[in-house]
Amino acid sequence: MAFGIRRHELAAWKEKVKRGEIAFLTHYWYDERFPHCTTVTKVAAPMSKNSPLGGGSTG
């Protein structure tokens, strides 16, 4: 379960990627399978034409 993040923070994270930036987002996390982990950091980067994944939109 994710918590400690506001909707506008998530929107700003997505907007950074749309502008071509690498974006980081750290939020609190609880999952009983991982009792010693309390936060998660997500990283997003825009796709490029030179990417091994081919670029384009992932939706």
HELIX and SHEET records of a PDB file:
HELIX    1   1 ARG A    7  LYS A   18  1                                  12    
SHEET    1   A 3 ALA A   2  PHE A   3  0                                        
SHEET    2   A 3 ALA A  23  TRP A  29 -1                                        
SHEET    3   A 3 THR A  39  ALA A  44 -1                                        
END                                                                             
